[in-house]
Amino acid sequence: MPQHNTSIKLAGDCNINELTTKTLNKWWNEVKSSGLTAPTYDETKIKNFGIMANGPTTGFACTYNKCSNKLLCLYDQKPTKGNVLYQAGSDCTKDDCKPGTSSCVKYLCRLPKYVPSEDALPKPMCGAGTTDGMTYEMQMTVQDMINYYRRLVGTGWAKAKNGYAPIAKLMPNLVYNCDVLGKLSKTITDKCEKPPYTAALGRTMSYHYVEKTGFNSKTFLQEAIKTWAEQSKQADIQTIGGAVFYQDDVQQKASDWANVTKSVASSS
């Protein structure tokens, strides 16, 4: 995918909006010094302008990082050397856009619906032919949140009924397992049955069930994991022989918290 980047000064009293605008204008104004007589792409003279003015492009995004002092913009289409960037003619208020495919809005032909380029999207963490019905963002939300609550146990900040849960001596970081656990989870949810649910042999399960529509999937995941993890607040969590066991209050009041924080787990 085409991209362009430049160094921007982020130290001291900087205004990122002003710096970004200045940089974009610099890229766009390349055309002023090249004397563009025909809208064809020449990477040696109008590399940045050509990327920005490429007609087939439908989407882009920019970001910056203070650690590198770089402004980076990425586009979903790449102009080809010597190819026409766009068709010359009157603006779209006089020479309208293609009927049925786009409409003229502020001198640009706007598509009725933007379809993100698949190349620009992080792919779900699933092997070929396997899916759990989750996007990459949803998978990372689950992984990061569960590891956050495991980290609370590992640092002694997981709240319990009478203060804080005992600190875990060894609490490994979990990795998302789509190919096995994600696939098994999807098999259960695809049945669209009401709970209780039964985990596959040798597995354990937590589930969060609500009867409503129109909710945001990411918000639902966050709500579920928070609900499970905060069960510890209802339980009197004690050590027996230097370890926390799945019994008594933990089993009766914080079983999902136990699933989230089980130290021998390696994937979720």
Backbone hydrogen bonds, N-H to C=O, Kabsch-Sander energy under -0.5 kcal/mol:
donor,donor_aa,acceptor,acceptor_aa,energy
4,H,73,C,-1.8
6,T,71,L,-1.6
8,I,69,N,-2.8
10,L,8,I,-0.7
14,C,12,G,-1.7
16,I,14,C,-0.6
19,L,15,N,-2.4
20,T,16,I,-2.4
21,T,17,N,-2.4
22,K,18,E,-2.4
23,T,19,L,-2.0
24,L,20,T,-2.7
25,N,21,T,-2.4
26,K,22,K,-1.8
27,W,23,T,-2.3
28,W,24,L,-2.5
29,N,25,N,-2.6
30,E,27,W,-1.2
31,V,28,W,-1.3
32,K,29,N,-1.2
33,S,29,N,-0.7
33,S,30,E,-0.9
34,S,30,E,-0.8
35,G,31,V,-1.1
36,L,31,V,-0.8
37,T,35,G,-0.7
40,T,38,A,-2.7
41,Y,83,N,-2.4
45,K,42,D,-1.2
46,I,42,D,-3.0
47,K,43,E,-0.6
50,G,46,I,-3.0
51,I,47,K,-1.8
52,M,48,N,-2.0
53,A,49,F,-2.6
54,N,50,G,-0.6
55,G,85,L,-2.9
57,T,54,N,-1.3
61,A,74,L,-2.0
63,T,72,L,-2.4
65,N,70,K,-1.3
68,S,65,N,-0.9
69,N,65,N,-1.9
70,K,65,N,-1.0
71,L,6,T,-2.7
72,L,63,T,-2.9
72,L,70,K,-0.5
73,C,4,H,-2.5
74,L,61,A,-3.0
75,Y,2,P,-2.3
76,D,59,G,-2.1
82,G,41,Y,-2.9
83,N,80,T,-2.3
85,L,39,P,-3.8
86,Y,39,P,-0.7
94,K,91,D,-1.9
95,D,91,D,-2.6
96,D,94,K,-0.6
101,T,98,K,-1.7
102,S,98,K,-1.8
103,S,110,R,-2.2
105,V,103,S,-0.6
105,V,108,L,-3.3
108,L,105,V,-1.1
110,R,103,S,-3.6
110,R,108,L,-0.9
115,V,113,K,-0.5
120,A,117,S,-1.3
121,L,118,E,-1.0
126,C,124,P,-2.2
130,T,127,G,-2.1
136,Y,122,P,-0.5
139,Q,135,T,-2.4
140,M,136,Y,-2.6
141,T,137,E,-2.0
142,V,138,M,-2.1
143,Q,139,Q,-2.5
144,D,140,M,-2.8
145,M,141,T,-2.3
146,I,142,V,-2.4
147,N,143,Q,-2.1
148,Y,144,D,-1.7
149,Y,145,M,-2.1
150,R,146,I,-2.1
151,R,147,N,-2.1
152,L,148,Y,-1.5
153,V,149,Y,-1.4
154,G,150,R,-2.1
155,T,151,R,-1.2
156,G,152,L,-0.8
157,W,152,L,-2.6
158,A,152,L,-0.8
159,K,157,W,-0.7
160,A,163,G,-2.3
161,K,232,S,-0.7
161,K,235,A,-2.7
163,G,160,A,-1.4
165,A,158,A,-3.4
168,A,153,V,-1.9
175,V,266,S,-1.4
178,C,125,M,-0.7
178,C,176,Y,-0.7
182,G,177,N,-2.1
183,K,178,C,-1.7
184,L,180,V,-2.0
185,S,181,L,-2.4
186,K,182,G,-2.3
187,T,183,K,-1.8
188,I,184,L,-1.3
189,T,185,S,-2.4
190,D,186,K,-2.5
191,K,188,I,-1.2
192,C,189,T,-1.7
199,A,197,Y,-0.5
203,R,200,A,-2.4
212,K,210,V,-0.9
220,F,216,N,-2.4
221,L,217,S,-2.1
222,Q,218,K,-2.3
223,E,219,T,-2.4
224,A,220,F,-2.4
225,I,221,L,-2.5
226,K,222,Q,-2.1
227,T,223,E,-2.1
228,W,224,A,-2.3
229,A,225,I,-2.7
230,E,226,K,-2.2
231,Q,228,W,-1.4
232,S,229,A,-1.1
233,K,230,E,-1.4
234,Q,231,Q,-2.0
235,A,232,S,-1.1
237,I,235,A,-1.1
238,Q,236,D,-0.7
240,I,243,A,-3.3
243,A,240,I,-0.7
245,F,243,A,-0.5
247,Q,245,F,-1.7
250,V,247,Q,-1.3
251,Q,247,Q,-0.7
252,Q,248,D,-2.6
253,K,249,D,-3.0
254,A,249,D,-0.8
254,A,250,V,-1.2
258,A,254,A,-2.0
259,N,255,S,-1.5
260,V,256,D,-2.3
261,T,257,W,-2.1
262,K,258,A,-0.8
262,K,259,N,-0.5
265,A,262,K,-1.3
268,S,175,V,-1.6
